[in-house]
Each structure stands twice: as C-alpha cells, then as structure tokens.
C-alpha cells in the first residue's frame, strides 16, 4: 500500500509539474506514453493551453462590446442624420458619431513615455478646470499646502485622471466630486471621491477588466486604461468604497 501511495504521489507531482509548464506556455519534459502527463504534453504541442478558452471568450466579448458601441454611437446616429430635417440636427448627429470614433481612437493611442518631475497640484487643477468645462458637475478640490511632486508623464497622468473623473461623474449621481492631493510617507496621492452608490462587490473585482462595465453606454475601457497609464509611470491605483457612502479612486506615486 505504501508503494502504491508513493507511486500515486509521484504521478500527481509529475502531472502538477506538466500542468504548471503548460500554464506558463512551456514545453514539459518527456512523459510516459499514454499517461495523463503525456496527454497534457500532446495538448500543448497542438497549441492548447488552459487559458486559451478564456482568451477566446474575452476576445469574443471585446468584439461584441466594440460592435455594439459602434452600432449605438456611430451607425445609428449616421442613419438618423440621413433623416434629419434641420441642419442643426444633422450636425448634432454627425458630431455624435465622430465623437464616438474619437473616443475609441483615444484608447488605441500610444501613451507618452517621457517622464519628469511634476507638480501634481498644478496638473490636477488643470484637469479639473478642463473637466468642469465639459461636464456640468461641481468639483471640490482639497489641496496640500506643501508641494506634492512625482516623476510622471504630464499628458498621461492628465488623461488618466480625466478618465477617473469621467467614471466618477457617470456613477456618482451628478453630485459633487471631491479631489484631494497630498503627500505622506514618501508618496504623493491623488484621491477622487464621488457620492454615488459605490462599487458593487463584482465591480470592485472586475473594474480594471477591459470591456467590463455596469453601464450599457460605455465600452468599459476607462478605468482599465487609466490603470495602464498610471502603472506605466510606476504608479499605483486602488479602488475602495467609503464607509459613509460613495466610491474613491486613489492614485499614488513615489514622491520626488
């Protein structure tokens, strides 16, 4: 019995080793013909991996999301533009379609990789001013009296912050959005808080998944793209719900 148990244990370890190799996309060592390890190895040679079905499902979901977005925000407005009786209505439909294409193109742009020491307070004030001009939502700034600096790409950080504000505006119930800038423990922080219902437990897990959205209007790329921009600059982004209501997105960088 001991020998059988040891044999099963060894087989389990071999299968685990092969499975781990497959999961990493590596070719495992040779395995006995007809064994489970050999079947896993054969599957790998045919180009299979445990995550392939997940990747295919994610790709199909992404294609569906983009197709739906284009149909709703480009194709339909253009069809309606053909039926518009007034010039202003025609212009509005066309501008809506072009705006949707511009939004999609934004996510395909390569972010700026040039970084330098920046005053985060000034960058936040600039984005807040721009956002207030685009959206009819009140922003309340809480700024540290001392300089708050970090080595970042100014355009990339401003793009990421704008996306975070856009998300807060969409799900915050058109209520005041608070933006705080401060430095503590060797890091520089930007915190954006809305007054909405907060993130659901699923949204907290999946908010950074591309094309995940609880809204039918968007692509679900805002927060994922913001995270990519911030992490490319060596920053960190975190989501949380506040005890007294609303959601908060916190961005931080090593202070400079």
ZISUL-V802385 format. One record per helix or strand of 2 or more residues. SS is the DSSP state (H for helix, E for strand). FROM is the first residue (numbers start at 1). TO is the last residue. If there is no record, write none. Layout:
BEGIN
SS;FROM;TO  SS;FROM;TO
END
This chain:
BEGIN
H;2;23  H;36;45  H;52;82  H;87;106  E;116;119  H;120;134  E;139;143  E;149;152  H;154;171  E;177;184  E;187;193  H;201;206  H;222;232  E;236;241  E;247;255
END
